[in-house]
Structure formats: structure tokens, C-alpha cells
């Protein structure tokens, strides 16, 4: 058994235990393996274990990696999980099956325009900054700011009407090295926001909460995550850290 196989087996056990603590099934949770800085050969090892959902943070790094697998006929589902610049949208639409990091109305409009041009309906998640950290991307929606909430809901109303986009849920990045209390507060806030969207815009497929990474995914699962984004716990420490 390779290191990656062992890591994934251990990760699956932790996912199952976290789901059980919340009275959920592990089948409700999609594991997206984040491949940032890792070579295609290592990514294929993860694919060989049965993983099918993979994430990248940057278009420029994703492009050669995605093409490497396409050339070999290996079917991966690619998620864009990092900040997406509008000038990279055309390329991103060709590379990714899902964009999890729609963090502005302007980006949503550009994704819609480019998707319509190629006859594609693109699944997207809306990235929300629930912690209020200035360093993070996403629609700002702090719990104590009613104007931010109204601004976000107004943006969602327009995004829901854009052609060739399929909004399916929300994504967030919790504060790093935060206490369990802070993490749970962030994840609960995202879950509450998803509930509000389901009530206001029931015609959309509001099904996903993408939250939780290597250091906090178990808490995220307990708080309702349907997608977790894991890199280090699968592939090991990154070279860029």
C-alpha cells in the first residue's frame, strides 16, 4: 500500500466517524482532493484508489495537469477552488467542471457570458466570507451586519437569473488556527445562509456546503458540510509551504 492509499484509507475512516457523530452518512459527503503543487503522477495514485473529484487553486497550474489526464483518457472531475480572475474565465471554463469560488457578481456575469458562448451550463458555488477577514475572498456576510446580508441576497437574486449558470450552494474558508468555537460559528453561519437561499429561491438546486479542509474538515462535517476540500491529508506537505 502506498502512502497515498494509506492516507486516503485513514481519511475515509475519519470522515465516517465525523458523519456518524452528526447522525449522517459518509455517502452524503464528497471528498475533493486538492492537487495544488502535486505532480500528475501523484494525482493519478489518488484516482487509482477511487477518488474522482479533484480541485485546483490556480488556472495556470491546473491547465497542464488537466491536459495531462485528458491526453491519457483518464476522466477526472475538476473543481476550481481558488480565487478566479475574470481574465482567466475563458480558460477556466474549458478546464473545470465546477467553479466553487464565485466571489462577486462581476465574476458570475463573466462566467455566464463565457458559458453561454460555448453552450455550457456551468455548476457553481458562491464563495462567502463569513469570518470578516480582509485577507479572504468571497461575498462578505458577517453575522452582525444586516446590510451585508441584504447585499448578498440581492446579488444572489441576479445570479439566479443569469443564463448558463447552475448555482448549487455555498463555499467558505474558515479562519486558520481558529478555536473550535470560531470554526463551528463560521460553518453554522454558512449552513444558515444556505437555508435562507432555499427559502428565497426554491427553484435553484441549493444542495451543497463546501467547507472544511485538512485541519477542520471533521468539524465541518459535523456542522453539515457536503463537500470537503483536502490536500495535505492525502498528498502530504506541500513544497510551497
N, C-alpha and C positions, 0 to 999 in steps of 0.2 A: 504494500500500500504506500502510495506517495504521500508527501507532506500535505499536498492539496487535498487528496482524498481523505486523509485523517482530519484535516481542518473542517472540511465540509460535513463529515460524519458527526463531529463534535458540535458543529454549529446547528445541524438539524436537531440534535438532541436538546440543545438549549432552546431552540425555537419551540419545540414540542412542549417542553416543561413550562415555558413562559405562557404559551397558549392555554395549557391546562389550568394554570393558576387563575387565568381570567375566564375560565369556563368556555374556552373557544377551541376550535380545531386548528391544528397546524396547516390544514389544507386551505384555510382562509387567507394564508399569508404567502405572498410572492417574494421570493428572495432574488434581488437584483445584485449580481456580482459586479462591483465597481472595479474596472480594469486599469484605471489611471496609472501610468508608468510601467505597467507589466507587459511583457512580451506576448505576442500572439500564441507562442507555443505553450506558455503557462495558462493562458485563457482556454486553449483547447483542452488542457488537462481538466479544467473545471467543467467544460462542456462534456467531456467523456464520462464524468460522474453523473450526468443527467441534468445539469443546470442549463437553462435555455434563455434566461433573461440577463442581459449584461448592460452595464452603464459606463458612460464616459463623461468626463468633465469638460473637455475641450474639443472643438471641431477639428482643429489641426492635428491633434494626436489621434483622434478617432478615425480619420479618413484612411490612412494606410492600414490600420488594423481591420477596419470593416472590409476593405477591399481584399485583404489577405484571406479572409474567410470566404468572401464571395467567390474568389478565384478557385477555391478548393471545394465549392459547393456545400459548405457547412452552414446550416441555417440557424443563425443566432437572431434573437430579438434585441435590438439596441435601443437603450434609453439615454436621452440627453439629460444629465442630472446636474450640470454646472451652468453657470451664467452664460446665456446665449446673446451674442451681439447681433444687432439687426443686419449688419453687413455679411453675416455668416449664415443667414437663414436659408438662402437658396441651397447651399451645400448641405446644411443640416437636414433639410427635408429629404435629400437623396440618401443620407446615411442612416437616419434614425427612424425607428418605428413608433416611438413615443417621445414627446418632449415634456419632461416633468417640471421644467424650470421657467414657465411663462410668468415673468415677474413684472410685466407692465402692459398697459393697454396698447401702447405703440408696438410692442413686440407681438402681441396677439394679432393685431391688424396685419402686420407684415407676414406672419405665418399663414394667416388666412389667404392673403393675396397670392403668395407663392404656392400654396397648396392648390388653390383654385386653378392656377396657371398650368399645373401638371395633372389636374383631375384627381387629386388625392384628398381624402378625408383623414385628417391627422388627429390621433388621440393626444390630448394634452392634459397636464395638471397645472394648477395655478399655484405658484410659489408664494407663500405667505411668511412675512417676518413678524412672528408673534412675540418675539423677545424684545423688540425695540432696539436691537444692536445696530449701530450705524455701519458696521463692517459687513453686514449681511444684506443680500439682495432679497427681493420679494415685496409684495404689496404690504405696506405697514399696517398692522391691525392690532395695536396694543389693547389689552382688555379694558384699560381705563380711559380710552379715547373714543368717544362716540362718533366724532367726525371722521376718524379714520375708518371706522366700520361702515359708515354710510358711503364714504368714497369708494371703498372696496366693493360694496354691494352694487353701486352704480356702475362700476367698471365691469363687474360680472354680468350685469344686465346686458351690456353691449356685447361682451364676448360671447354670451349665449346665443346672440343673433348673428354672429359672424359666419359666413359660409365656409364650408370645408374644414371646420374645426369641430372636434368632439371633446368638449370638456368633461373629464371623468372624475375629477376630485382635486385634492389639495396636497401640497408638499411643503415641508418645512425642515429647517436645520436648527436643532436646539443649541443653546449655548454650550461651548466646550468647557469641560471641567466644572460643570454646574452641579449643585446638590440634587439629590433625588427629588426633593420637593419642587425645585425650579423646573426640572425636566418634566415632571408629571404635570405641572401647571401649563407648560408650553404645549404638551401633547393633548391635554384635555381641551385647551383653547382651540386647537385645530379641529378636534372632533366636534366641538360645539359649533364652530363655523360651518362645518360640512352639514350639520343638521339644519342650520339656518338656510343654507343654499337648497337643500332638499325641499324645504317648505316653500321657499320663494319661487324656485324654478324647477318644479317637479318633472318637467318634460325632459330635462337633461339626465344623463347617467352618472349621478353623483355617487360613485361607489368606492373610490379609493382615498386612503390616507397614507401617503408616503412619508414616513417619519421613522427615525431610528437608524443609527449606524453602528459601527463596531462597538463603541463604548456605551451605547444606551439603548440598543435595539430591544432588549428584554423588557425594559420599562415601557418602550413604545408599543410593543405587542400587548402588554397588559392594559394599555390605555386605548387600544383599538386600531393600531396600525394594520393595514392590509398589504403594504409594500415596505420592505426594509432594504436599505442600500448598504451593502457590506463589501469592504475591500480588504483591510488588513487581516481580519479574522479568517479570510480564505487564502490570500496570497502571501501574507507576511508583511513585514515592514517595507515601506516604500523607499526607493533610493533618494527621493527628493526631500525626505524628512530629516 
